[in-house]
Amino acid sequence: MNTLSEQLTELYNEKWSDLMEQLEANGLRNKLQCPFLISVLRSGQKKEEREKEKNFDPDWHSKQTTPGHEEWYTKADIKIMFFGQEPHGWEKDLDVGDTMAAYEDFLDDKYVVEGNSGYFNEDEVGNTRMFSFAINGIMSCMRDDILQTYPDKKVSMIWNNISKLSTFEGAPVDSFTHEIEHEYFHVIPKEVEILKPDILIFFTGPRENKYYKYIQENFTMDGEPLPLANLSVHDVARLPIKEVALAYKTHHPNSRISDKQHWDNYGAILADIKENIDKLLKKE
């Protein structure tokens, strides 16, 4: 059986040429950042050490492509996939292998696996609120509260974006460009099938905006969004997505609401996860 990252590579390679051809034909190839590709491969090495070994060993990357280098994710009892809106400050003009390698390097350099959870190193991610505020906040609560009852259980995360494309400056693409992505690079359902997260959390904004439509394009909704903790369904909601055990949608961390409002929303999500934790861990 291929590793998860090899399966993702195969998925992306199958669609890459057709996507690039369409972007080129429509004068978009040089106006967009690279498609956002994900991976769960971690070398466990920092940048200087990786670069040194790569220079001396041309087979370095293939030696990392083993199940053991994915166990930080695969051995977790609860897997969360966090979705932002679209890539910002991402890579430009790379192929599939180099784009995935950039994501792997990002995890190696900035995400710390520690104990039964993990976090983004704030010295590395700075004040990027997606990582330092939203993901770190939820992961710390998973570790310090929800998993206290199950100290032998582990939680891991993977970061994704609901739109794989963004402009060269990191802005949202227009509807025409999104339709090209939807037709020629519709990979998110397969990413979820390969990585099998238990929980999806979408930091994609309030109400039924265009990102909510993107969610609907990628997942099977078995009903309407459900309100949580007496909060507005436009601010935070549980999504009845068939493909996973639990799914939620709330504001992007950079939205213009107070930190307290953000944490009211995160608290509602965490309370619902806690209510379903036994089922999630197959304790019932």
Steps between C-alpha positions, in 0.01 A plus 500: 500500500633843408550756775236770537735755348564274201124466452466878511784537250323263263175695540666833423705367209187361334347847482798735488566509125137565407475780758824664383386473138172676578668773704751558222229509232310765693801717582489413871807285559727791593230683696443233764694342783561126483197283578494422871621141540520323835704214642544320833866416445736631769874445503531620859794716394541874501577693182879517535529128570264408214683718249838361604386139456323575170825642359688179581228243433297519176267229635426693820134569423418143394649377828255722689200359313429222746203430729716582802534861388119533500430343841468840672172516305400140432543379860275773642164397642334823390596674177386856427517666160491880528394698193587860426362690202782507241882494509676825583875551470531157339740359242518609137587309182589160650409148393305248710801355680652836592165645609435204729857525628436866590200391710707226665777749579240735647381228739855394590605856579188640659283220646612330821374154590506474878343247732150408388448810284691769314523873436645758264817658637408866545861604450467356150145602403505838674164674523336296223168451675399189307782314676584686821143587599248265339671164442727524805207604716282210398782246514600613850142460620483155343813408695435675831127439533337250270776238507554525877254214541701298246868573574612211279328645191660732245369776275664621178415760241548583135459847347315546172318771300152472351622684189815351353574808289570863582641797312872573490439746783306242706152641435189292418459393138201610292212269412644415157829381649320309773298314237826390338617368837167326559506329162868414468636482857213373712722320754366582847253206521781259414739669746246435774449142381876439513574674831177398677468788748242455775422871528491784247512861624446769238630849581326627190280782624144572606171436327461325167785679324688373194721280717192325631410427139848354456435275800177385338685427177740268681284323756160335536279705732235290674276789604547858616773645726420451869537779760726449801477635857217742420731693267401619154531229238666768284787529750561137587326184389531126488487385139325169424772377266462131423867431428625561856388449859490871592529826304475866600509843337586835656666836433847533353744600779563833324134597487397820675343357810651509848724229636227427755252438220749271328544307823126478557486330160800274567358413841174390339691278257714351777195435720335310217815296438518422871137389499580259216846390612401152615334429168796650317739272686261208449437473871126460451 
